[in-house]
């Protein structure tokens, strides 16, 4: 399980919710799920300048899935905003979630992120995409989109033949986006436990706002913001190495990760010396043809 986060370039509100943006997010989440059906979604929350997801990566497909989803979403966002250039400012972060309590905590964190940011009073008031399973079974969310690539091909073919082009409705795709439930309860009560935890967190945040005399921004003001805008003081900080409620488990992960880094560095040094060596599992070795060319040139 991973908490995945990516932020917009310069913290700008490229992902500010609206009908077209929400549809684009759902489309590319669904299409990514078709490409990588074994990678499961547990929660999704898209704010104006960043997004969070909780995913279950069963086959080591997270990097390929993120490349497909975020790359296509970035192109869709640029098309909607009539802009070009980078949409997301850096590579996504993905922190492993190591135990059940941390998984519940990260799900609550993801789902209530608009409330924590002071954008709305309750999660269900957020006008953007917030997805999680409310019960003990996988939820199927209907999603539809126009297959633009097929539409362009068919329209070009029709022009060459001198035929009337087909209507856009011909290229509509109807599908479902699957959201998996919280898996930590053997009796299937994980969904109910998640709902209670979300409500408790919302009540806690509401009490904090009342004490501070602060009101939530509200949907109307969120929707009126320009996508060019950005927060005055965007949050910056290093991402944690992992998430775990058990300190011993967290310490063990840090130790294992340091060992992994040491193995990778050793393999890199040997490769630079011209010795072929295996890199550790679940790593991204350097491209061998490029390395051989560099060695051949004396680099």
Beta strands, then each sheet from edge to edge (+ up, - down):
strand 1: 2-7
strand 2: 39-46
strand 3: 50-57
strand 4: 93-97
strand 5: 130-132
strand 6: 139-146
strand 7: 172-179
strand 8: 242-243
sheet 1: 5+ 2- 3+ 1- 4+ 8+
sheet 2: 6+ 7-
end
